[in-house]
């Protein structure tokens, strides 16, 4: 019985630590889902942002994901960011206690990671 209880506890803890993955087709869809208001995405994204994949951890303090922006908006987006001091990421954006790290490709694909300070 103890073995079964321990196994169930371990499985439930592992399930809690898995990120929840959600998809949004457009900036408007992500906005309707209140991802910007909840701090899951930063307000500095261009309106052309689309094809969001948002992986949020149970503690809601960490997330990873990707999205696309129009190549014409890359320079505008980059102008809102700073060079990243974090290894493996080109750009960083700070807002309050939240930190977003970005890699931006020439074709408009963007990968990100966020965490609390």
N, CA, C and O atoms as CSV, one atom per row, in Angstrom:
chain,resi,resn,atom,element,x,y,z
A,1,UNK,N,N,0.825,-1.191,0.000
A,1,UNK,CA,C,0.000,0.000,0.000
A,1,UNK,C,C,0.875,1.264,0.000
A,1,UNK,O,O,0.595,2.225,-0.717
A,2,UNK,N,N,1.937,1.243,0.817
A,2,UNK,CA,C,2.841,2.405,0.849
A,2,UNK,C,C,3.493,2.631,-0.512
A,2,UNK,O,O,3.663,3.766,-0.958
A,3,UNK,N,N,3.850,1.531,-1.155
A,3,UNK,CA,C,4.469,1.637,-2.473
A,3,UNK,C,C,3.503,2.286,-3.464
A,3,UNK,O,O,3.894,3.157,-4.241
A,4,UNK,N,N,2.248,1.859,-3.433
A,4,UNK,CA,C,1.240,2.431,-4.325
A,4,UNK,C,C,1.020,3.910,-4.026
A,4,UNK,O,O,0.927,4.720,-4.949
A,5,UNK,N,N,0.937,4.267,-2.754
A,5,UNK,CA,C,0.757,5.665,-2.363
A,5,UNK,C,C,1.950,6.506,-2.813
A,5,UNK,O,O,1.776,7.605,-3.339
A,6,UNK,N,N,3.153,5.990,-2.607
A,6,UNK,CA,C,4.359,6.701,-3.031
A,6,UNK,C,C,4.415,6.877,-4.535
A,6,UNK,O,O,4.808,7.933,-5.030
A,7,UNK,N,N,4.023,5.840,-5.262
A,7,UNK,CA,C,4.013,5.909,-6.718
A,7,UNK,C,C,2.999,6.936,-7.210
A,7,UNK,O,O,3.299,7.720,-8.111
A,8,UNK,N,N,1.815,6.938,-6.632
A,8,UNK,CA,C,0.795,7.915,-7.016
A,8,UNK,C,C,1.239,9.340,-6.704
A,8,UNK,O,O,1.006,10.249,-7.500
A,9,UNK,N,N,1.869,9.540,-5.565
A,9,UNK,CA,C,2.364,10.865,-5.198
A,9,UNK,C,C,3.430,11.326,-6.186
A,9,UNK,O,O,3.415,12.475,-6.627
A,10,UNK,N,N,4.346,10.441,-6.529
A,10,UNK,CA,C,5.402,10.776,-7.485
A,10,UNK,C,C,4.816,11.137,-8.848
A,10,UNK,O,O,5.238,12.114,-9.468
A,11,UNK,N,N,3.851,10.356,-9.313
A,11,UNK,CA,C,3.227,10.639,-10.603
A,11,UNK,C,C,2.465,11.949,-10.589
A,11,UNK,O,O,2.502,12.696,-11.566
A,12,UNK,N,N,1.776,12.240,-9.500
A,12,UNK,CA,C,1.024,13.498,-9.440
A,12,UNK,C,C,1.964,14.699,-9.392
A,12,UNK,O,O,1.669,15.730,-9.995
A,13,UNK,N,N,3.077,14.586,-8.693
A,13,UNK,CA,C,4.050,15.683,-8.662
A,13,UNK,C,C,4.690,15.882,-10.032
A,13,UNK,O,O,4.916,17.015,-10.456
A,14,UNK,N,N,4.977,14.798,-10.714
A,14,UNK,CA,C,5.561,14.904,-12.057
A,14,UNK,C,C,4.578,15.562,-13.013
A,14,UNK,O,O,4.971,16.371,-13.854
A,15,UNK,N,N,3.312,15.219,-12.888
A,15,UNK,CA,C,2.299,15.824,-13.756
A,15,UNK,C,C,2.174,17.315,-13.493
A,15,UNK,O,O,1.947,18.084,-14.427
A,16,UNK,N,N,2.316,17.737,-12.258
A,16,UNK,CA,C,2.212,19.156,-11.915
A,16,UNK,C,C,3.367,19.969,-12.484
A,16,UNK,O,O,3.212,21.159,-12.760
A,17,UNK,N,N,4.529,19.335,-12.661
A,17,UNK,CA,C,5.689,20.082,-13.124
A,17,UNK,C,C,5.750,20.182,-14.648
A,17,UNK,O,O,6.555,20.947,-15.180
A,18,UNK,N,N,4.917,19.425,-15.354
A,18,UNK,CA,C,4.887,19.499,-16.809
A,18,UNK,C,C,4.242,20.806,-17.245
A,18,UNK,O,O,3.225,21.209,-16.681
A,19,UNK,N,N,4.814,21.470,-18.234
A,19,UNK,CA,C,4.196,22.718,-18.692
A,19,UNK,C,C,2.881,22.454,-19.428
A,19,UNK,O,O,2.690,21.408,-20.048
A,20,UNK,N,N,1.997,23.422,-19.338
A,20,UNK,CA,C,0.744,23.384,-20.084
A,20,UNK,C,C,1.003,24.093,-21.412
A,20,UNK,O,O,1.454,25.238,-21.420
A,21,UNK,N,N,0.728,23.434,-22.520
A,21,UNK,CA,C,0.970,24.011,-23.840
A,21,UNK,C,C,-0.351,24.456,-24.454
A,21,UNK,O,O,-1.327,23.707,-24.499
A,22,UNK,N,N,-0.346,25.689,-24.919
A,22,UNK,CA,C,-1.525,26.262,-25.577
A,22,UNK,C,C,-1.090,26.914,-26.881
A,22,UNK,O,O,0.056,27.341,-27.026
A,23,UNK,N,N,-2.015,26.986,-27.819
A,23,UNK,CA,C,-1.740,27.555,-29.136
A,23,UNK,C,C,-2.738,28.670,-29.430
A,23,UNK,O,O,-3.916,28.571,-29.086
A,24,UNK,N,N,-2.254,29.724,-30.067
A,24,UNK,CA,C,-3.092,30.861,-30.457
A,24,UNK,C,C,-2.693,31.266,-31.863
A,24,UNK,O,O,-1.507,31.412,-32.158
A,25,UNK,N,N,-3.666,31.447,-32.724
A,25,UNK,CA,C,-3.395,31.751,-34.128
A,25,UNK,C,C,-2.919,33.178,-34.347
A,25,UNK,O,O,-2.125,33.433,-35.252
A,26,UNK,N,N,-3.399,34.121,-33.521
A,26,UNK,CA,C,-3.096,35.533,-33.782
A,26,UNK,C,C,-2.840,36.300,-32.488
A,26,UNK,O,O,-3.094,35.809,-31.388
A,27,UNK,N,N,-2.334,37.506,-32.654
A,27,UNK,CA,C,-2.151,38.430,-31.528
A,27,UNK,C,C,-3.491,38.652,-30.838
A,27,UNK,O,O,-3.571,38.649,-29.610
A,28,UNK,N,N,-4.541,38.845,-31.630
A,28,UNK,CA,C,-5.877,39.087,-31.064
A,28,UNK,C,C,-6.338,37.902,-30.220
A,28,UNK,O,O,-6.934,38.099,-29.161
A,29,UNK,N,N,-6.073,36.678,-30.668
A,29,UNK,CA,C,-6.451,35.492,-29.890
A,29,UNK,C,C,-5.688,35.439,-28.570
A,29,UNK,O,O,-6.269,35.138,-27.528
A,30,UNK,N,N,-4.391,35.731,-28.611
A,30,UNK,CA,C,-3.587,35.744,-27.383
A,30,UNK,C,C,-4.061,36.847,-26.444
A,30,UNK,O,O,-4.075,36.670,-25.226
A,31,UNK,N,N,-4.445,37.976,-27.008
A,31,UNK,CA,C,-4.948,39.088,-26.196
A,31,UNK,C,C,-6.279,38.717,-25.545
A,31,UNK,O,O,-6.491,39.005,-24.367
A,32,UNK,N,N,-7.182,38.078,-26.305
A,32,UNK,CA,C,-8.475,37.643,-25.749
A,32,UNK,C,C,-8.289,36.649,-24.610
A,32,UNK,O,O,-9.079,36.625,-23.667
A,33,UNK,N,N,-7.244,35.829,-24.697
A,33,UNK,CA,C,-6.941,34.856,-23.644
A,33,UNK,C,C,-6.231,35.509,-22.459
A,33,UNK,O,O,-5.886,34.831,-21.491
A,34,UNK,N,N,-6.013,36.819,-22.531
A,34,UNK,CA,C,-5.413,37.638,-21.473
A,34,UNK,C,C,-3.967,37.255,-21.151
A,34,UNK,O,O,-3.520,37.405,-20.014
A,35,UNK,N,N,-3.242,36.763,-22.152
A,35,UNK,CA,C,-1.846,36.392,-21.922
A,35,UNK,C,C,-0.975,37.601,-21.623
A,35,UNK,O,O,0.000,37.487,-20.881
A,36,UNK,N,N,-1.305,38.743,-22.181
A,36,UNK,CA,C,-0.521,39.954,-21.929
A,36,UNK,C,C,-0.829,40.492,-20.532
A,36,UNK,O,O,0.081,40.869,-19.793
A,37,UNK,N,N,-2.094,40.526,-20.179
A,37,UNK,CA,C,-2.500,41.032,-18.860
A,37,UNK,C,C,-1.980,40.140,-17.733
A,37,UNK,O,O,-1.660,40.632,-16.651
A,38,UNK,N,N,-1.894,38.833,-17.981
A,38,UNK,CA,C,-1.425,37.892,-16.963
A,38,UNK,C,C,0.094,37.787,-16.923
A,38,UNK,O,O,0.642,37.060,-16.094
A,39,UNK,N,N,0.779,38.508,-17.811
A,39,UNK,CA,C,2.235,38.498,-17.820
A,39,UNK,C,C,2.851,37.291,-18.503
A,39,UNK,O,O,4.049,37.052,-18.359
A,40,UNK,N,N,2.059,36.524,-19.245
A,40,UNK,CA,C,2.609,35.366,-19.941
A,40,UNK,C,C,3.285,35.760,-21.251
A,40,UNK,O,O,4.154,35.043,-21.748
A,41,UNK,N,N,2.885,36.901,-21.804
A,41,UNK,CA,C,3.540,37.482,-22.978
A,41,UNK,C,C,3.743,38.967,-22.707
A,41,UNK,O,O,2.905,39.598,-22.063
A,42,UNK,N,N,4.856,39.536,-23.194
A,42,UNK,CA,C,5.099,40.960,-22.953
A,42,UNK,C,C,4.292,41.841,-23.906
A,42,UNK,O,O,3.990,41.444,-25.032
A,43,UNK,N,N,3.956,43.016,-23.449
A,43,UNK,CA,C,3.162,43.970,-24.237
A,43,UNK,C,C,3.925,44.532,-25.439
A,43,UNK,O,O,3.321,45.201,-26.277
A,44,UNK,N,N,5.212,44.282,-25.546
A,44,UNK,CA,C,6.027,44.884,-26.611
A,44,UNK,C,C,5.979,44.129,-27.936
A,44,UNK,O,O,6.633,44.540,-28.894
A,45,UNK,N,N,5.229,43.048,-28.013
A,45,UNK,CA,C,5.162,42.295,-29.266
A,45,UNK,C,C,4.433,43.103,-30.332
A,45,UNK,O,O,3.462,43.797,-30.031
A,46,UNK,N,N,4.895,43.017,-31.573
A,46,UNK,CA,C,4.185,43.730,-32.642
A,46,UNK,C,C,2.836,43.062,-32.924
A,46,UNK,O,O,2.649,41.875,-32.653
A,47,UNK,N,N,1.912,43.832,-33.465
A,47,UNK,CA,C,0.575,43.312,-33.770
A,47,UNK,C,C,0.608,42.208,-34.822
A,47,UNK,O,O,-0.349,41.444,-34.947
A,48,UNK,N,N,1.696,42.118,-35.573
A,48,UNK,CA,C,1.809,41.060,-36.582
A,48,UNK,C,C,2.136,39.699,-35.967
A,48,UNK,O,O,2.149,38.693,-36.677
A,49,UNK,N,N,2.398,39.650,-34.663
A,49,UNK,CA,C,2.735,38.382,-34.013
A,49,UNK,C,C,1.586,37.390,-34.190
A,49,UNK,O,O,0.415,37.739,-34.040
A,50,UNK,N,N,1.948,36.144,-34.514
A,50,UNK,CA,C,0.934,35.114,-34.756
A,50,UNK,C,C,1.547,33.743,-34.511
A,50,UNK,O,O,2.735,33.628,-34.211
A,51,UNK,N,N,0.729,32.710,-34.639
A,51,UNK,CA,C,1.169,31.316,-34.498
A,51,UNK,C,C,1.901,31.091,-33.175
A,51,UNK,O,O,3.019,30.577,-33.150
A,52,UNK,N,N,1.260,31.482,-32.090
A,52,UNK,CA,C,1.843,31.358,-30.755
A,52,UNK,C,C,1.773,29.921,-30.250
A,52,UNK,O,O,0.746,29.254,-30.378
A,53,UNK,N,N,2.871,29.461,-29.681
A,53,UNK,CA,C,2.890,28.257,-28.858
A,53,UNK,C,C,3.394,28.728,-27.502
A,53,UNK,O,O,4.515,29.224,-27.396
A,54,UNK,N,N,2.582,28.578,-26.471
A,54,UNK,CA,C,2.914,29.068,-25.133
A,54,UNK,C,C,2.941,27.875,-24.188
A,54,UNK,O,O,1.928,27.200,-24.002
A,55,UNK,N,N,4.104,27.617,-23.591
A,55,UNK,CA,C,4.277,26.519,-22.637
A,55,UNK,C,C,4.451,27.134,-21.252
A,55,UNK,O,O,5.514,27.669,-20.937
A,56,UNK,N,N,3.419,27.060,-20.433
A,56,UNK,CA,C,3.445,27.678,-19.113
A,56,UNK,C,C,3.578,26.604,-18.043
A,56,UNK,O,O,2.856,25.607,-18.062
A,57,UNK,N,N,4.502,26.810,-17.109
A,57,UNK,CA,C,4.673,25.876,-16.003
A,57,UNK,C,C,3.616,26.135,-14.937
A,57,UNK,O,O,3.038,27.221,-14.874
A,58,UNK,N,N,3.369,25.135,-14.106
A,58,UNK,CA,C,2.301,25.200,-13.107
A,58,UNK,C,C,2.447,26.398,-12.177
A,58,UNK,O,O,1.443,26.959,-11.738
A,59,UNK,N,N,3.666,26.798,-11.871
A,59,UNK,CA,C,3.862,27.936,-10.961
A,59,UNK,C,C,3.573,29.278,-11.641
A,59,UNK,O,O,3.551,30.315,-10.978
A,60,UNK,N,N,3.351,29.261,-12.966
A,60,UNK,CA,C,3.050,30.441,-13.783
A,60,UNK,C,C,4.153,31.506,-13.710
A,60,UNK,O,O,3.940,32.647,-14.120
A,61,UNK,N,N,5.317,31.139,-13.196
A,61,UNK,CA,C,6.439,32.074,-13.131
A,61,UNK,C,C,7.447,31.815,-14.245
A,61,UNK,O,O,8.356,32.613,-14.471
A,62,UNK,N,N,7.276,30.688,-14.940
A,62,UNK,CA,C,8.204,30.321,-16.009
A,62,UNK,C,C,7.405,29.917,-17.240
A,62,UNK,O,O,6.348,29.294,-17.134
A,63,UNK,N,N,7.918,30.276,-18.395
A,63,UNK,CA,C,7.268,29.887,-19.647
A,63,UNK,C,C,8.305,29.822,-20.758
A,63,UNK,O,O,9.354,30.464,-20.693
A,64,UNK,N,N,7.995,29.046,-21.760
A,64,UNK,CA,C,8.772,29.007,-22.990
A,64,UNK,C,C,7.775,29.034,-24.138
A,64,UNK,O,O,6.583,28.798,-23.946
A,65,UNK,N,N,8.268,29.319,-25.310
A,65,UNK,CA,C,7.352,29.289,-26.438
A,65,UNK,C,C,7.973,29.817,-27.698
A,65,UNK,O,O,9.181,30.034,-27.794
A,66,UNK,N,N,7.104,30.016,-28.663
A,66,UNK,CA,C,7.537,30.544,-29.956
A,66,UNK,C,C,6.360,31.230,-30.615
A,66,UNK,O,O,5.201,30.986,-30.282
A,67,UNK,N,N,6.686,32.085,-31.549
A,67,UNK,CA,C,5.679,32.755,-32.360
A,67,UNK,C,C,6.371,33.302,-33.593
A,67,UNK,O,O,7.593,33.216,-33.722
A,68,UNK,N,N,5.588,33.862,-34.494
A,68,UNK,CA,C,6.136,34.458,-35.715
A,68,UNK,C,C,5.726,35.921,-35.770
A,68,UNK,O,O,4.646,36.303,-35.321
A,69,UNK,N,N,6.621,36.733,-36.337
A,69,UNK,CA,C,6.278,38.128,-36.615
A,69,UNK,C,C,6.620,38.405,-38.076
A,69,UNK,O,O,7.438,37.709,-38.678
A,70,UNK,N,N,5.991,39.419,-38.627
A,70,UNK,CA,C,6.294,39.804,-40.006
A,70,UNK,C,C,7.754,40.252,-40.073
A,70,UNK,O,O,8.188,41.043,-39.237
A,71,UNK,N,N,8.520,39.762,-41.050
A,71,UNK,CA,C,9.916,40.194,-41.168
A,71,UNK,C,C,10.070,41.714,-41.178
A,71,UNK,O,O,11.079,42.231,-40.700
A,72,UNK,N,N,9.091,42.430,-41.711
A,72,UNK,CA,C,9.153,43.901,-41.728
A,72,UNK,C,C,9.090,44.492,-40.323
A,72,UNK,O,O,9.491,45.639,-40.125
A,73,UNK,N,N,8.592,43.729,-39.338
A,73,UNK,CA,C,8.474,44.218,-37.958
A,73,UNK,C,C,9.655,43.843,-37.064
A,73,UNK,O,O,9.693,44.231,-35.897
A,74,UNK,N,N,10.609,43.098,-37.597
A,74,UNK,CA,C,11.733,42.646,-36.768
A,74,UNK,C,C,12.494,43.826,-36.174
A,74,UNK,O,O,12.752,43.837,-34.970
A,75,UNK,N,N,12.859,44.818,-36.981
A,75,UNK,CA,C,13.636,45.955,-36.465
A,75,UNK,C,C,12.868,46.745,-35.413
A,75,UNK,O,O,13.452,47.204,-34.432
A,76,UNK,N,N,11.568,46.906,-35.611
A,76,UNK,CA,C,10.749,47.613,-34.616
A,76,UNK,C,C,10.739,46.837,-33.306
A,76,UNK,O,O,10.899,47.418,-32.232
A,77,UNK,N,N,10.550,45.522,-33.397
A,77,UNK,CA,C,10.529,44.681,-32.201
A,77,UNK,C,C,11.873,44.734,-31.476
A,77,UNK,O,O,11.921,44.914,-30.259
A,78,UNK,N,N,12.955,44.576,-32.224
A,78,UNK,CA,C,14.300,44.593,-31.625
A,78,UNK,C,C,14.585,45.934,-30.951
A,78,UNK,O,O,15.280,45.975,-29.936
A,79,UNK,N,N,14.062,47.025,-31.498
A,79,UNK,CA,C,14.304,48.347,-30.895
A,79,UNK,C,C,13.671,48.472,-29.505
A,79,UNK,O,O,14.043,49.361,-28.739
A,80,UNK,N,N,12.733,47.605,-29.178
A,80,UNK,CA,C,12.070,47.625,-27.866
A,80,UNK,C,C,12.777,46.734,-26.848
A,80,UNK,O,O,12.383,46.679,-25.683
A,81,UNK,N,N,13.822,46.037,-27.293
A,81,UNK,CA,C,14.529,45.072,-26.454
A,81,UNK,C,C,15.944,45.549,-26.166
A,81,UNK,O,O,16.404,46.540,-26.733
A,82,UNK,N,N,16.625,44.838,-25.285
A,82,UNK,CA,C,18.033,45.098,-24.983
A,82,UNK,C,C,18.848,43.875,-25.389
A,82,UNK,O,O,18.314,42.774,-25.520
A,83,UNK,N,N,20.151,44.083,-25.585
A,83,UNK,CA,C,21.036,42.945,-25.808
A,83,UNK,C,C,21.025,42.090,-24.543
A,83,UNK,O,O,21.046,42.616,-23.431
A,84,UNK,N,N,20.993,40.788,-24.716
A,84,UNK,CA,C,20.866,39.886,-23.571
A,84,UNK,C,C,22.210,39.553,-22.935
A,84,UNK,O,O,23.171,39.243,-23.639
A,85,UNK,N,N,22.282,39.615,-21.595
A,85,UNK,CA,C,23.467,39.133,-20.896
A,85,UNK,C,C,23.370,37.628,-20.620
A,85,UNK,O,O,24.306,37.030,-20.088
A,86,UNK,N,N,22.239,37.023,-20.982
A,86,UNK,CA,C,22.004,35.601,-20.719
A,86,UNK,C,C,22.551,34.759,-21.868
A,86,UNK,O,O,22.214,35.011,-23.024
A,87,UNK,N,N,23.390,33.764,-21.572
A,87,UNK,CA,C,23.943,32.909,-22.624
A,87,UNK,C,C,22.827,32.199,-23.400
A,87,UNK,O,O,21.854,31.717,-22.819
A,88,UNK,N,N,22.991,32.148,-24.709
A,88,UNK,CA,C,22.049,31.428,-25.549
A,88,UNK,C,C,20.867,32.246,-26.032
A,88,UNK,O,O,20.049,31.750,-26.807
A,89,UNK,N,N,20.762,33.490,-25.588
A,89,UNK,CA,C,19.661,34.356,-26.026
A,89,UNK,C,C,20.216,35.690,-26.501
A,89,UNK,O,O,21.115,36.253,-25.877
A,90,UNK,N,N,19.681,36.191,-27.605
A,90,UNK,CA,C,20.161,37.438,-28.203
A,90,UNK,C,C,19.634,38.685,-27.505
A,90,UNK,O,O,20.364,39.658,-27.319
A,91,UNK,N,N,18.354,38.647,-27.118
A,91,UNK,CA,C,17.693,39.847,-26.607
A,91,UNK,C,C,16.952,39.559,-25.309
A,91,UNK,O,O,16.583,38.422,-25.014
A,92,UNK,N,N,16.746,40.638,-24.538
A,92,UNK,CA,C,16.033,40.522,-23.264
A,92,UNK,C,C,15.080,41.703,-23.123
A,92,UNK,O,O,15.337,42.796,-23.627
A,93,UNK,N,N,13.979,41.456,-22.430
A,93,UNK,CA,C,13.023,42.513,-22.099
A,93,UNK,C,C,12.635,42.327,-20.643
A,93,UNK,O,O,12.270,41.228,-20.226
A,94,UNK,N,N,12.715,43.409,-19.869
A,94,UNK,CA,C,12.362,43.386,-18.448
A,94,UNK,C,C,11.087,44.188,-18.232
A,94,UNK,O,O,10.925,45.279,-18.777
A,95,UNK,N,N,10.194,43.637,-17.434
A,95,UNK,CA,C,8.993,44.380,-17.033
A,95,UNK,C,C,8.643,43.947,-15.615
A,95,UNK,O,O,8.241,42.808,-15.381
A,96,UNK,N,N,8.803,44.869,-14.680
A,96,UNK,CA,C,8.559,44.518,-13.280
A,96,UNK,C,C,9.491,43.395,-12.862
A,96,UNK,O,O,10.705,43.483,-13.046
A,97,UNK,N,N,8.922,42.343,-12.301
A,97,UNK,CA,C,9.716,41.203,-11.845
A,97,UNK,C,C,9.896,40.149,-12.933
A,97,UNK,O,O,10.528,39.120,-12.695
A,98,UNK,N,N,9.348,40.392,-14.127
A,98,UNK,CA,C,9.394,39.389,-15.192
A,98,UNK,C,C,10.514,39.690,-16.187
A,98,UNK,O,O,10.782,40.847,-16.512
A,99,UNK,N,N,11.159,38.630,-16.662
A,99,UNK,CA,C,12.240,38.713,-17.645
A,99,UNK,C,C,11.867,37.829,-18.836
A,99,UNK,O,O,11.525,36.660,-18.659
A,100,UNK,N,N,11.932,38.384,-20.044
A,100,UNK,CA,C,11.701,37.606,-21.266
A,100,UNK,C,C,12.991,37.590,-22.061
A,100,UNK,O,O,13.611,38.635,-22.260
A,101,UNK,N,N,13.403,36.420,-22.517
A,101,UNK,CA,C,14.597,36.236,-23.338
A,101,UNK,C,C,14.158,35.796,-24.728
A,101,UNK,O,O,13.273,34.950,-24.862
A,102,UNK,N,N,14.772,36.364,-25.763
A,102,UNK,CA,C,14.336,36.103,-27.132
A,102,UNK,C,C,15.494,35.745,-28.048
A,102,UNK,O,O,16.603,36.260,-27.905
A,103,UNK,N,N,15.220,34.859,-28.986
A,103,UNK,CA,C,16.037,34.641,-30.174
A,103,UNK,C,C,15.137,34.936,-31.359
A,103,UNK,O,O,14.038,34.391,-31.460
A,104,UNK,N,N,15.594,35.791,-32.252
A,104,UNK,CA,C,14.785,36.236,-33.380
A,104,UNK,C,C,15.510,35.872,-34.673
A,104,UNK,O,O,16.668,36.241,-34.872
A,105,UNK,N,N,14.824,35.151,-35.538
A,105,UNK,CA,C,15.397,34.726,-36.811
A,105,UNK,C,C,14.981,35.681,-37.929
A,105,UNK,O,O,13.960,36.361,-37.824
A,106,UNK,N,N,15.768,35.727,-38.984
A,106,UNK,CA,C,15.516,36.654,-40.103
A,106,UNK,C,C,14.155,36.442,-40.763
A,106,UNK,O,O,13.585,37.373,-41.332
A,107,UNK,N,N,13.634,35.209,-40.687
A,107,UNK,CA,C,12.335,34.928,-41.309
A,107,UNK,C,C,11.158,35.287,-40.401
A,107,UNK,O,O,10.002,35.074,-40.767
A,108,UNK,N,N,11.453,35.835,-39.212
A,108,UNK,CA,C,10.398,36.262,-38.299
A,108,UNK,C,C,10.033,35.252,-37.229
A,108,UNK,O,O,9.159,35.520,-36.406
A,109,UNK,N,N,10.683,34.100,-37.222
A,109,UNK,CA,C,10.428,33.127,-36.156
A,109,UNK,C,C,11.118,33.604,-34.885
A,109,UNK,O,O,12.267,34.045,-34.915
A,110,UNK,N,N,10.401,33.511,-33.772
A,110,UNK,CA,C,10.918,33.973,-32.484
A,110,UNK,C,C,10.724,32.867,-31.456
A,110,UNK,O,O,9.629,32.318,-31.328
A,111,UNK,N,N,11.787,32.540,-30.723
A,111,UNK,CA,C,11.685,31.641,-29.575
A,111,UNK,C,C,11.912,32.479,-28.328
A,111,UNK,O,O,12.698,33.427,-28.338
A,112,UNK,N,N,11.218,32.121,-27.256
A,112,UNK,CA,C,11.391,32.895,-26.028
A,112,UNK,C,C,11.337,32.007,-24.793
A,112,UNK,O,O,10.872,30.868,-24.822
A,113,UNK,N,N,11.827,32.577,-23.727
A,113,UNK,CA,C,11.753,31.984,-22.393
A,113,UNK,C,C,11.483,33.129,-21.443
A,113,UNK,O,O,12.018,34.223,-21.624
A,114,UNK,N,N,10.662,32.898,-20.436
A,114,UNK,CA,C,10.434,33.942,-19.440
A,114,UNK,C,C,10.527,33.344,-18.043
A,114,UNK,O,O,10.273,32.159,-17.830
A,115,UNK,N,N,10.897,34.197,-17.109
A,115,UNK,CA,C,10.963,33.791,-15.704
A,115,UNK,C,C,10.892,35.033,-14.828
A,115,UNK,O,O,11.074,36.155,-15.301
A,116,UNK,N,N,10.626,34.819,-13.559
A,116,UNK,CA,C,10.639,35.927,-12.603
A,116,UNK,C,C,12.060,36.179,-12.153
A,116,UNK,O,O,12.878,35.261,-12.104
A,117,UNK,N,N,12.356,37.440,-11.821
A,117,UNK,CA,C,13.700,37.798,-11.331
A,117,UNK,C,C,13.953,37.136,-9.999
A,117,UNK,O,O,15.025,37.309,-9.417
